[in-house]
Amino acid sequence: MTDTINGDPRVLATEAALAFIREIQKDHPDILFHQSGGCCDGSSPMCYPADDYIVGDNDVKLGEIGGVPVYISASQFDVWKHTQLIIDVVPGRGGMFSLDNGRERRFLTRSRLFSGGEACAIPLRG
């Protein structure tokens, strides 16, 4: 699995998200994201201290945003493999255990489908 499809990253962040990441890193320098798929957090990207979250054997690293790794479960990756994830920031409260909670802003995942040519280049899990 590659971090890009025909040069396009599988995950990227808006400038607002990158600024919010830097703000969080003032309190927690070493962080990571895991794209949630749980019922309570919907599809929010969850931000954790890197030493508080154990990346599982079935997690897939999508890439990095602002030098911060972004993971997704293998089962979710199989569903979203044709999609580029765009991490953004909106007003609201973050997930209960996510580092954006209590900051009156939260991370949000937007997406776009890779085009036909891009999708053809996506390696399938085997």
C-alpha positions as CSV (number, residue, x, y, z in Angstrom):
1,M,0.0,0.0,0.0
2,T,1.3,3.4,-0.9
3,D,0.7,6.8,0.7
4,T,-0.2,8.3,-2.7
5,I,-2.2,7.4,-5.8
6,N,-0.6,8.8,-8.9
7,G,1.1,11.4,-6.8
8,D,-2.0,12.4,-4.9
9,P,-1.8,11.8,-1.1
10,R,-4.3,9.4,0.4
11,V,-4.8,11.9,3.2
12,L,-4.2,15.7,3.4
13,A,-5.1,18.6,5.7
14,T,-6.5,22.0,5.3
15,E,-4.4,25.0,6.5
16,A,-6.9,25.3,9.4
17,A,-6.3,21.7,10.4
18,L,-2.5,22.1,10.2
19,A,-2.7,25.2,12.4
20,F,-4.9,23.3,14.9
21,I,-2.4,20.4,14.9
22,R,0.4,22.9,15.8
23,E,-1.8,24.3,18.6
24,I,-2.4,20.8,20.1
25,Q,1.3,20.0,19.7
26,K,2.1,22.8,22.2
27,D,0.5,20.6,24.9
28,H,1.1,17.2,23.3
29,P,4.2,17.3,20.9
30,D,4.0,13.7,19.8
31,I,0.5,12.8,18.4
32,L,-1.2,10.6,15.9
33,F,-4.6,10.4,14.2
34,H,-6.8,7.4,13.8
35,Q,-9.8,7.6,11.5
36,S,-12.7,6.6,13.8
37,G,-15.4,4.3,12.5
38,G,-17.2,3.9,15.8
39,C,-20.8,4.6,16.5
40,C,-20.1,7.3,19.1
41,D,-17.6,9.3,17.1
42,G,-19.1,8.8,13.7
43,S,-16.3,9.2,11.1
44,S,-14.3,11.8,13.1
45,P,-10.5,11.6,12.9
46,M,-9.4,11.0,16.5
47,C,-6.2,12.7,17.7
48,Y,-4.3,11.0,20.4
49,P,-0.9,11.3,22.2
50,A,1.2,8.8,20.3
51,D,2.3,7.0,23.4
52,D,-1.4,6.6,24.6
53,Y,-2.6,4.8,21.5
54,I,-1.5,1.4,20.3
55,V,-1.5,1.1,16.6
56,G,-3.0,-2.4,15.8
57,D,-1.7,-5.0,13.4
58,N,-4.8,-4.4,11.3
59,D,-4.4,-0.6,11.1
60,V,-3.2,0.9,7.8
61,K,-1.1,4.1,7.7
62,L,-2.6,6.4,5.2
63,G,0.2,8.9,5.3
64,E,1.1,12.0,7.4
65,I,-0.4,15.5,7.7
66,G,1.9,18.1,9.2
67,G,4.4,15.4,10.1
68,V,1.7,13.5,12.1
69,P,0.8,9.9,11.1
70,V,-2.8,9.1,10.1
71,Y,-4.1,5.5,10.5
72,I,-7.3,3.7,9.6
73,S,-8.5,0.2,10.4
74,A,-8.0,-2.3,7.6
75,S,-11.7,-3.0,7.3
76,Q,-12.4,0.7,6.9
77,F,-9.5,1.1,4.4
78,D,-11.1,-1.6,2.3
79,V,-14.3,0.5,2.1
80,W,-12.5,3.9,1.6
81,K,-9.6,2.8,-0.5
82,H,-11.0,4.8,-3.5
83,T,-11.3,7.9,-1.4
84,Q,-8.9,10.7,-0.5
85,L,-9.4,11.9,3.1
86,I,-9.1,15.6,3.8
87,I,-8.8,16.5,7.5
88,D,-10.4,19.9,8.3
89,V,-11.6,21.8,11.3
90,V,-15.1,23.0,12.2
91,P,-16.7,24.5,15.3
92,G,-17.8,22.0,17.9
93,R,-16.6,19.5,20.4
94,G,-14.2,16.7,19.6
95,G,-14.6,13.0,20.4
96,M,-14.5,12.2,24.1
97,F,-10.9,10.9,24.1
98,S,-9.6,13.0,21.2
99,L,-7.2,15.8,22.0
100,D,-9.4,18.3,20.1
101,N,-12.1,17.8,22.8
102,G,-12.7,20.9,25.0
103,R,-11.2,23.4,22.4
104,E,-14.5,24.4,20.9
105,R,-13.3,23.2,17.5
106,R,-13.0,19.7,16.2
107,F,-11.4,17.8,13.4
108,L,-13.7,16.6,10.6
109,T,-13.0,14.3,7.7
110,R,-14.0,15.4,4.3
111,S,-13.4,13.2,1.2
112,R,-13.2,13.0,-2.5
113,L,-13.3,9.9,-4.7
114,F,-10.1,9.3,-6.7
115,S,-10.8,9.6,-10.4
116,G,-10.9,6.5,-12.7
117,G,-7.2,6.7,-13.5
118,E,-6.3,7.2,-9.9
119,A,-8.5,4.4,-8.7
120,C,-6.9,1.9,-11.2
121,A,-3.5,2.6,-9.5
122,I,-4.8,1.6,-6.0
123,P,-3.2,-1.6,-4.9
124,L,-5.8,-4.1,-3.6
125,R,-5.3,-5.8,-0.2
126,G,-4.7,-9.5,-0.8
